[in-house]
Amino acid sequence: MNENDIRNFLWLGGNGEQHSSEEVLLEIKKYTNSGGKIFIGTDSMKYATQCHFACVIAMHNTNLKVAKYFYKKFKLHGDEY
């Protein structure tokens, strides 16, 4: 597996703490089992020799009193995307 494999990601939470993909998946399962919905967003910016990516996983539900997100930024060089 390479460093850009999602299973190796270190995600940042809203408070700046790092979380492994496994930790994020456990949070997602706990949240969705309570009836919450997941919101996912991505964006990218292509440059001459590389592309920058941002990925966000958000959980927001007023009834469950949950407002949490995780994000990851990474770059790939031209031959990798």
N, C-alpha and C positions, 0 to 999 in steps of 0.2 A: 504494500500500500504506500502511496506517496503522501506527502504532507498536505496535498489539496483534496485528499479523500475525506468525505464528510465524517467518516468514523474516527478520524484523527483530529478533527477540529477542536480548538479551544474557543468557546463562545464567550463573549463578554455580556454580562448582565447590565441592567440599568444603573447599578451601583458601582460598576467598574470591576467587579469580581469575575475571575475566570471560572468557566464551567466546562467540563468535558461533554462530548456529544451524548454519552451515556446518562449523565446527570440531567441534561436538557430533555432527553427522551422520557426519563422518569417523571419529571415535572409535567410534561405534556400528557402522559398517561393519567397521572393523578388528576389533572385539571379536566381532561375530556371525560374521565369516568364520573366527574361531578356534574357533567352536562355543559361544560364550557366549550367554546369554539376557538379554533386556532386561526390566526391571520398570518399569512406569509407574504413577504415582499422581497424583491430583488432589484438590483440596478447594476449597471455596468457603464464604464467609460473607456472607449478604445483610444489608445495612443499609437504612435508609429510603431513601437516595438513591443508593446504589452497592453494588457487590458486589466483594469481595476474592477473588482466585483464587490458588492455589498449584499449580504443576505440578512433578513430579519425574521424572527419568529416572535409573534406577539400574542399575549393572552390578556383579554380584557372582558370583564363581566361585572357589571355593577351589583347584580344580585348575589354573586359569589364573593364580592369584595376582592376581586383579583385585578391587578393591573401590573403586568410583568412582561419584560421582553428580553430577548437574547439576540445578539448580532455578531456577525463575522465579516471582516474585510480581508481580501486577499488579492494578489496580482498573479497573472499568468503571462508568460512571454509568448510572442507570436506563434511559435511552433507548438504550443500547448493548448491552443483553443481554436 
